[in-house]
Amino acid sequence: MDVPKGAPDTKIVPALLAWYRREGRALPWRAPPGKLQDPYKVWLSEIMLQQTTVKAVTPRFIDFLRRWPDVDALGKAALGDVLAAWAGLGYYARARNLHACARAVSETHGGRFPDTEAGLRALPGIGAYTAAAIAAIAFGRRASPVDGNIERVLARLFAVEMPLPAAKPQIKALAERLTPAEHAGDFAQALMDLGAMVCTPRRPACGRCPVRPDCRGVAAGLADLLPYKAAKAERPTRRGAAFVAIREDGTVLLRERPPKGLLGGMLETPSTPWDERQPKEAAEVHAPLIADWTCVPGIVTHTFTHFHLELTVYRAEVGRDAKLTPAADPARCRWVAQRDLAHAALPSVMRKVLAHASGEVRATSKSRGARKRASAGPQRARRRSA
């Protein structure tokens, strides 16, 4: 591994710490510079911030803290309540692991987080980055968390030209070498803030950077180009059909997804499997009720980490005596009042489906050409507009 030798570490660390004391962001989970922070707040914020922005997380963090002010309270909460509060932040396995971790800390560790990286990594949902962040920020350990902001800062500071993700081990080694024995938490947060506020992905504000004199990327004229990234494979597209059944009492049929896997434990409108091919005879084979199903014009689109999703939406209004079909998997289904949907554990894609079915959102498919509507069958699916 090619780790640059003789870098001016002695200048970089004090310059960054001084800048952080002056310019560091005031965030609801942070203590003032020089102070150790509440491990619960550090842990909760770091889990929330994975693949999410500070702007999106801040109000949700405040709400979580109001509802569950400490790890014991969160551990005692119902998983469904935690999933509902998490809805919209995405990557829902994090919410399940959050709850499992809170229970483990409360029940196994007496409500106190372990204060070492090894001890933290033994907890559910805590990986190398999160363990290092908690150890450094909450306990003052000499640990080196490396997130996307820190990767970018160090790749530019040391002119690391190897593309990501191959460069990750080299950048991690640089972070470990730079991290001071004291104030490791402040140093990590200084790097995070520098990446968020100054050393941004596009048009970095090098003129305001406290370590510009020692930046090899600037010296090489590469600061706005680094880090290089290997080309990503194109995401495949999967397709499916979703069924929105509205009973005459105003309730909507929802189904709980299996506890493991994508969107595990969340609620959904009953749907077909998501495959690369458009499901044929969806209403006849997969409909959760025998009803007069209407195919809503357009499609709902959503992008996950590894694939794009396109959903055709069917809608039906049914009576109180409507019976579920075996395709619905009745044991996992429930009727939910529409007034309660705002607080239900519905992922974003399912909120899109419900909005589309109610006419609040009309996706178009002009660029894809007209799509074939499902043919009528035993369940009397009709070709008409919603």
Summary of the structure (lengths in Angstrom):
residues: 386
radius of gyration: 25.0
end to end distance: 60.8
largest distance: 77.4
contacts: 1204
relative contact order: 0.11
helix: 42%
strand: 12%
